[in-house]
Amino acid sequence: MRALVATGIADRPLELKDVDEPTTTADQAIVAVEAMSINRGELRLVASRPAGWRPGQDIAGTIVRSATTDNPLPVGTRVVALVDQAGWSERVAAPASRIAALPDGVSFAAAAALPVAGLTALRALRLGGMLLGRRVLITGASGGVGHLAVQLAARQGAHVTAVSRQANLPSRGAESVRVVQQTSEAEGPFDLVLESVGGESLTASLRMVARDGIVVLFGNSSNQESSVS
């Protein structure tokens, strides 16, 4: 089968190569990959990992060999999965505990965008506890994690301020979200801040946190340092 493989060469970090078929343990299924997504962290790893390493965590496809654990999903089931690596392949072994069946109305492409970004958004929000009626600031709100966090927080009844240069964020459950273009334009204090931009955005966010509020830092897309005083 074919897969994208790291080359260890800076100006040509990946190449499509023939590789061995995946092998499985009892708690793994083999998925024929129909769609995959690319995460920022994976791109950084590609640049630093040795030749032969195979990237890819977020995939969606069809089970072609079931796990042998209790109640495995059958062959032919449309699924989304989170794997440690090697997802940018025609087929990949995936732990049964990290595979979920897809509803008929969800495309492979849409599903493949969910595992890392969706779970990051969900876990970050859970660190804030109950969100009903609370004030939440989300920076990088048009990014992969951010746009999902905005929708999840709004659907839980939070008063959300989203920092994004895009005026129209995905609207499912987020119709009442306030959108600002710069973190400094937000009006605190906030009970929970999800910060993924870093630099001046993080500095501004820290000034807006309520007493006993929580800041969850999960990225630094600006690649800038922050000053805290």
N, C-alpha and C positions, 0 to 999 in steps of 0.2 A: 504494500500500500504506500501512499505518498503522505508526506508530512513536512511541515516547515521546521527547519533545524537551524540552530545557531551555528554560525561559521567561525566566530571569534575574530572576524575581520571588520574593522570600524566602518568602512564605507560600503560594505555589503554584509550586514549583520545576519541575514537570514537567506536560506535557499531551500527550494523544494526538492526533496530527495526521496528515494525509495527506502523504506525502513521495514523492519520486521513487524508482523502482526502482533497486537497486544496479547499478553497472557493474563490470566485472571486467578485470583484466589476465590474461595467459596463465597465470600461476601461482596464480590464484584460482578458487574454486568458489563458486557461490551455494547457500546453505543456507536451506531453509524452516524457520524456527525453531518448535520445538514446546515448548521449555522454556528458561528462562534463570535465572541466579541473581544475587543482589545482594551485592556486596562492600562492606565498610566504606569503603574508599577511594573507591569510586564515589559513594557518598552524599555524601562530602565534596566531591568534584569537582562534583556537580550543584549544590551551593550556591554555587559560585564561578565556574563557567563561564558564558560569555555565552549569550544567547538563541540558539537554533538548534543548539546542540551536542547530539549524540546519544550517550548513554551505552550501556554494555553490553559486557562482555568474555566472560563465560562463557555459551556457548549449546550446545544440542543440538537436532538436527532431522534433516532428510532432504535429501540433495543433489538439487537440481532443475536445476542446470547444472554440468557437470564442468569442471575445469581442463583446459587443453590441454597440460600438461606430460606427461612420460613416465609411463605406468602410473597415470593418474588414477583415483580412486574413481568408479565409475559412478553415473549418475542412479538415485535410489531407495535408495542406501546410507544406512543410519542412522548418524549421526556425532555426535561431540562436537567442539567447536572452541573455540579461544581467539582472539579478535579484539581489535584495538586499541580500537575503539569501535563504536557503532551496532548493538550486538547486541540491544537491546531493541526489535526490529522484527519485522515478519512475515517478512522475508527479509533476508539480509546476505551480503556478499562476504567470504569467509574464505580466507587463504593456505593452499595445499595442504599446506605444511609444518607447519601448526598444526591439521590435521584428522586425527582418528583414527576408524576404523570401530568401531561399538559391537557387542559380543557380544549375541546375542539375549536373554539373560537380564537385561540392564541397561536399566532404564527411562530415558526421556529426562530425567525429573526428577532421578534419581540422578546421571546423567552430567553434567548442567549444573552440579552443585555441585562438580565436581572440578577444572577447569582451574587457576584462580588459587590456590585453597586447596591443592589437591593438589601442584602444582608448587612452591609456597612451602614446604610441609612437606618435600618430597623434597630440595630444594636446601639448606634449612637443615640437615637431617640429614647431607647429604653433606659439609658443611663440617667435621663432626666426624670424618670418616674412618671407619675400620672400627669398627663398634659392638658386635661380638660380645664379650660379657662386660664391657662398659663401663657405667658408671653415668651415666644421663641424667635430667635434670630438665626437665620441660615444664610451663610455666605456661600459664594460659588453656586448659587441656586439654579443655574442653568446647566450645571455639570451633571455627569452620570449619577453621582450620589445625591447631589443637591436637589435636583428636580424631583427625585423620588421622596426625599425627606420632606420637602415642602408639602407634597400631597398627603403623605402619611400623617404628618403633624396636624394638618388642617382637618383631616378626617377624624382625628382624635379630639377635636374641639379646641385646639390651641389657637391663640392669636398670633399669627405668623407674619414676620417681616422677612422678606426674601431679598437678598442683594444680588442683582442681576442686571446686565446691560440689555437684556432682552425684555421688552415690556410685556410680552405675552408668554407666560410660563404655561406648561401643561395644566389644564384647568380641572381635571377630575378631582373633585373634593376641595379645590383650592381657589374657588371663585372670590372669596373674601380676603385673600392674602394681599398684604401691602407690599409693593415692589419698589425698591429704591436702587439707584445705580451705584452708589458708593456706600460702604459701611458707615462712614461718618455721617451720612444722611439719616440713618436709622434713629428712632426715638426710644431710648431705653427708659427704665431698666428692664432687663430681660432675665427670666428665670432660667432659661437654657439657651446656650449659644452653640451652634454647630459651625466650626470654623475650619475651612479647608484651603484658604488662600494664603495665609501667613503674611509676613511683612507688615505694612501699615494697616492692613485689614485686621490682623490679629491684635495689634496695638489698640486700635479703635474699639474692637469688640470687648477687650478686657475692661475698658472704661465704662462699658454699658451693662455690666453684669450686676444683677441685684444682689443684695446681701444674702448670703447662703445660696446664691445661684451657682450654676454649673456650666463650665466651658468644656466642650469635647473637641479636641484638636485632632483631625484625622488626615491632614494633608498640608502641603505648602506649595500650591501650584504657581505662586509668584516667584518661588526660589529666592525670596528675600529674607533677610534677618528681621526680627522684631525687637523693639525696645520696650522693656517693662520697667516702670518706676513706681 
